[in-house]
């Protein structure tokens, strides 16, 4: 939870109206539930590299776009930027 709070604090300090919550462990389910519960303009998905992400092997980005009809931005974590 502290990572989420920190990220939201940084985004909001930069003037970005960001919202985040701890949700369902399956990212597809979590995102589609959020779209039903909140006003969502865009979905941002952050993953490890495609070779390390089981979500990408399950076509998460395209499935989310198709299910929600929203733009889905995919951000890949750079290993050197990983927070420990």
C-alpha positions in Angstrom: 0.0 0.0 0.0 2.9 2.4 0.7 4.0 2.2 -2.9 0.6 3.1 -4.1 0.4 6.1 -1.7 3.8 7.3 -2.7 3.0 7.0 -6.4 -0.3 8.9 -6.0 1.4 11.6 -3.9 4.0 12.1 -6.7 1.4 12.2 -9.5 -0.9 14.6 -7.6 2.0 16.9 -6.8 2.6 17.1 -10.5 -1.0 18.1 -11.1 -2.3 14.7 -12.3 -5.7 13.7 -11.1 -4.7 10.1 -10.2 -6.6 7.4 -8.4 -5.4 4.1 -7.2 -6.6 1.3 -5.0 -5.7 -2.2 -3.9 -7.9 -4.4 -5.9 -8.5 -7.9 -7.2 -5.2 -9.8 -7.7 -6.1 -10.6 -11.3 -5.3 -7.4 -13.3 -8.1 -7.9 -15.9 -10.7 -8.3 -13.2 -9.3 -5.4 -11.2 -9.3 -3.0 -14.2 -12.8 -4.0 -15.4 -14.2 -3.6 -11.9 -12.6 -0.2 -11.6 -14.1 0.9 -14.9 -17.6 -0.1 -13.6 -17.1 1.7 -10.3 -15.3 4.9 -11.3 -15.1 7.5 -14.1 -12.1 6.2 -16.0 -10.5 8.0 -19.0 -7.6 5.7 -19.6 -6.1 2.5 -18.2 -2.3 2.4 -17.5 -0.8 -1.1 -17.2 2.7 -1.5 -15.8 4.4 -4.8 -16.2 7.8 -6.4 -16.2 9.3 -7.1 -19.6 7.2 -9.3 -21.9 9.5 -12.3 -21.3 8.8 -12.1 -17.5 5.1 -11.1 -17.5 2.5 -13.8 -17.5 -0.2 -11.1 -17.9 1.2 -10.2 -21.3 1.3 -13.8 -22.4 -2.5 -13.8 -21.7 -3.0 -10.8 -24.0 -4.0 -8.4 -21.1 -3.5 -5.1 -23.0 -5.7 -6.1 -25.9 -8.3 -7.8 -23.7 -8.7 -4.7 -21.6 -9.1 -2.4 -24.6 -11.7 -4.7 -26.1 -13.6 -5.1 -22.9 -13.6 -1.5 -21.8 -13.3 0.4 -25.1 -10.8 2.7 -23.4 -7.3 3.6 -24.4 -4.8 1.3 -22.6 -1.3 2.5 -22.1 1.4 -0.1 -21.4 4.5 0.8 -19.5 7.3 -1.7 -19.1 9.3 -1.6 -15.9 13.0 -1.1 -16.6 15.0 -3.4 -14.3 17.3 -0.7 -13.1 14.2 1.4 -12.0 12.8 -1.4 -9.9 11.8 -0.2 -6.4 13.0 -2.6 -3.6 
